[in-house]
Amino acid sequence: MPTYDYECGECGHRWELFQQMSENRKRKCPECGRLKARRLIGPGAGIIFKGSGFYQTDYRSQSYKDAAKAEKQARTSSSEKSSESSSSKSETKSESKSDSKPSSGSSDSK
């Protein structure tokens, strides 16, 4: 059931009323008692879906999102550094293997 905002056209009193959508609009002002009340168009409320199929992480705060982004960037930069060091190690290993092959290949050719 939604909450509706009302305003009295006579005295200017504003109030909220929790009522069903099918109920008729209220016309009587609770402050002055006159039949000058009108329903206002409000901004509505945020919708939060609960139940299966919806994820809690969809509604995280901005600070949480910023921290997660910083952590992801830190992991990406550290993985790039480790891949660079592992590629230089593999180059060193392949050079040493290529050096040893010709010597074994030259002994087979004799």
Sequence and secondary structure as in RCSB ss.txt:
>XXXX:A:sequence
MPTYDYECGECGHRWELFQQMSENRKRKCPECGRLKARRLIGPGAGIIFKGSGFYQTDYRSQSYKDAAKAEKQAR
TSSSEKSSESSSSKSETKSESKSDSKPSSGSSDSK
>XXXX:A:secstr
  EEEEEETTT  EEEEE  TTS    S TTT  S EEEE          STT  GGGG  HHHHHHHHHHHHHH
HHHHHHHHHHHHHHHHHHHHHHHHHHHHHHHHHH 
